[in-house]
Amino acid sequence: MIVPSHAELIASIDAFLNRHPEIGEAKFGRSATGEPGLLQRLRAGSSPTLRVMTKISEFMTATDGGAEGGDVIHRAMDTVQ
């Protein structure tokens, strides 16, 4: 299984937020994991669990219409069940 680096995860989330300007950082965290402060904690250096990374990937994929994006998190999480 390929797990994105911390920098790749943040870059993937930033790219997602750029594609969806109507979703702010707090709304992203709340919608993806139920934690509005998620992205703030990640930016401060907190490492997410595999379960959190799975939730993030599933949220981004569903929001993008199920289309497989070119983001690292989408590619890395393909094998996570």
Beta strands, then each sheet from edge to edge (+ up, - down):
end
